[in-house]
Amino acid sequence: MDQTLKDEAARVRIHLSARATAPGARPAGKTSDAEQSKARDGYLGELARAACEVFEIMVETSLDSATENSSPFVSDFTAIVGIAGSLCGLVGLHTSSECARRMAAKMLGTDEVTAGEDVQDAMGEVCNMIAGSFKAKIAGLADGCALSVPTVIIGRDFALFSLANGEHYELTYSFEGKPLSVTLDLHS
Amino acid sequence: MKPARILIVDDSSVMRKIVGRSLRQAGLDVVQILEASNGSEALSLARENSLDLILSDINMPLMDGLEFVRQLRSIEAAQHIPVIMVTTEAGEAHVVQALSLGASGYIRKPFTPEQIKERVMPLLKG
């Protein structure tokens, strides 16, 4: 991989996970380490189930877990959906524009999608369904939280900061051999 | 069962296409599929066309799906049209609210063509 891309991957990753890794960062809520660990496992597990369910049903493709040897990637297509209510945060779907086009084509049952609007729309809807499916799987969240309309960001020269001090969860997958990640950023 | 004229309401054009494809994959005899991107557009189409079924999202700009159902039920000629909500908002409170406003059923996204068929067929036969 080109050194510039490697550096950029590291930069973006630091921005997205800063709250979980920075010195002094607090995990969401005032709970014990054991409770936090249990909640973290629960959120990650349900987020993974939600992502896999949405891809299998709506994109008609199973997600493969990324291997430990997978190279870091820089997404240039990001969809974000906000969760607000008893749990507040952001669900994100990050991938390349090539992968996003392929996802849109699979959803629409065509060989390829040329219209940029369809690709953005598809990415936003997939992220929206992952967020909806995730909150439906966590007790008390289905009625306790509302979802925002999806936001889609194209390009890789951006940094995402949250004013709240919460936890960052990230799942990495391979979609037809192309890297993709699903993130959950919780507000404390 | 006569060929059906169905209205799909969703602010996502991709989702409207997927719902339309699912209806065809389910083997339904569809004479025409109309599309609207919000509740306001859908009300106009419901006034202008003889519809057999409406599938509507909830979270939409301008007029959401719940307000659309509420206003649709106040139109005498449209009171009989079955409306199925198709949405990511699957909480019990949303379901109860939609049904109390006059929705006929509920499908949670993500959905399979089989789930669409299961909900739609009884309403078209009925």
HADDOCK unambig.tbl for C-alpha pairs under 7 A between the chains (distance, minus, plus):
assign (segid A and resid 54 and name CA) (segid B and resid 110 and name CA) 5.84 0.50 0.50
assign (segid A and resid 57 and name CA) (segid B and resid 110 and name CA) 6.41 0.50 0.50
assign (segid A and resid 57 and name CA) (segid B and resid 111 and name CA) 6.66 0.50 0.50
assign (segid A and resid 57 and name CA) (segid B and resid 112 and name CA) 6.31 0.50 0.50
assign (segid A and resid 58 and name CA) (segid B and resid 110 and name CA) 6.21 0.50 0.50
assign (segid A and resid 108 and name CA) (segid B and resid 18 and name CA) 6.38 0.50 0.50
assign (segid A and resid 118 and name CA) (segid B and resid 14 and name CA) 6.26 0.50 0.50
assign (segid A and resid 121 and name CA) (segid B and resid 12 and name CA) 6.26 0.50 0.50
assign (segid A and resid 121 and name CA) (segid B and resid 14 and name CA) 6.39 0.50 0.50
assign (segid A and resid 122 and name CA) (segid B and resid 14 and name CA) 6.10 0.50 0.50
assign (segid A and resid 129 and name CA) (segid B and resid 88 and name CA) 5.91 0.50 0.50
assign (segid A and resid 129 and name CA) (segid B and resid 109 and name CA) 6.27 0.50 0.50
assign (segid A and resid 129 and name CA) (segid B and resid 110 and name CA) 6.40 0.50 0.50
assign (segid A and resid 132 and name CA) (segid B and resid 88 and name CA) 5.05 0.50 0.50
assign (segid A and resid 132 and name CA) (segid B and resid 89 and name CA) 6.40 0.50 0.50
assign (segid A and resid 136 and name CA) (segid B and resid 90 and name CA) 6.92 0.50 0.50
assign (segid A and resid 142 and name CA) (segid B and resid 90 and name CA) 6.61 0.50 0.50
assign (segid A and resid 142 and name CA) (segid B and resid 91 and name CA) 4.49 0.50 0.50
assign (segid A and resid 143 and name CA) (segid B and resid 91 and name CA) 4.72 0.50 0.50
assign (segid A and resid 143 and name CA) (segid B and resid 92 and name CA) 6.53 0.50 0.50
assign (segid A and resid 143 and name CA) (segid B and resid 93 and name CA) 6.08 0.50 0.50
